[in-house]
């Protein structure tokens, strides 16, 4: 199991849009090398949480700490430079650019050449720099098995491949924390299996800490080290997949109030029955 | 004789067209990066030409040195303009930002008149011969130079956007600012860069036109002339801007030919581009190369 030194710490984060409270006092931590999933019913605040971490939203209260550094007020681009990479729930590729260019954009903050040194391609060292980064980008492309489409405009690709290209782009940032917003939404079973394998490899072999939002409970329970459950903007449970499956509050959130309802069917077909009231908390 | 006159006008049209194309490209650049329709584009030419004229007439420097100084000044000017005036306007309604650029246009015109007077000032002579003969047609050497420079700029633009790190980042920003930011691109820097490039390249065009016609407030009309070129090409297409510029340059000169030979209306060339603009927009509302907004459900 990964060590318990939090790489990313979310402390009492609340987020309000005028009257609507999207998140209230959510705290959690993610250790180096962990693969954590955030689940919850629609509108629970999962994507809001991710946006707070990536910097698209600034929390109304609370703090976000990366490697001991408070990044609550930093702009998204500064956070990306510190090593937070993300993908989006709805595809957000640069459609008219080639796959290769899309991935290279992720490299932006690692490249140092300026307007002038870029123009003096051979003299200013820009060529050397580019070759080095191109090699690493090719490695990523190779790993995600999108080599055959690297010159194709991203907008022409089928959905499953676009999702993979988006993952490649986020990986190109060289993130220490990778935020994935529904990486498997809209995929068929085979594509989901592939994606799950990539995520596990990124986590285990590339050493990336992953925070993932996903609706497919089968995948979530299979690959996550820990799971956090949000409902109406509050954290209702956190712990190992088994603990969370057995949690009464989670069942209530997903299935409604009726405690006497028949055994809970999770989406992968297994029947989840467990002791109620086993709220696991970890900070 | 008539054919020769026509050919001369076609050549003039192409030369003027490349200049329109360059300025239109600058206009498009700002629009693509920051969604601002810059009505002060013509004033960039005006300021560039005046600054270059001032440097050359006040200090004993050779032309190229004065020219490089002008470009450096315009780069700083473009960045300052974006940082001080337009950055605070980010997030405001588009119409408010457009009003600001119209205000800037009036302000800079007045300031240039205040600083340099209202009379046309000729540039110090740069080329010895006043015209060279190219295949039997008279062409001013500065125009040849301007075509060469314009083509260089167009190629440089193409290479910049296709291959350079910043060019790629600017394209990414133009497509989606939020996503670009989440990939570590500073959107503010990209905006400032686009204004700096636009101001520099426009100034270059301003100097060329200033050398031919002398420097005066009339230079800022270039900004208005470029407008049909930009709309024609589609507001967000760089290639479209170049093609649009060429079309408008040719149209103006052909209109002059038709007018001079048969119609004798006088000044037809000034309105023809706008007639054509109206017709083209009726057929293709998003311009010749612009992005048609397609809704996918």
Interface residues (C-beta under 8 A of the other chain):
Chain A: X54 X55 X56 X75 X76 X77 X80 X81 X85 X86 X88 X92 X94 X95 X96 X97 X101 X104 X105 X106 X107 X108 X109 X111 X113 X114 X115 X118 X119 X126 X169 X173
Chain B: X156 X160 X164 X165 X166 X168 X169 X171 X172 X175 X176 X178 X179 X180 X181 X182 X183 X184 X185 X186 X187 X193
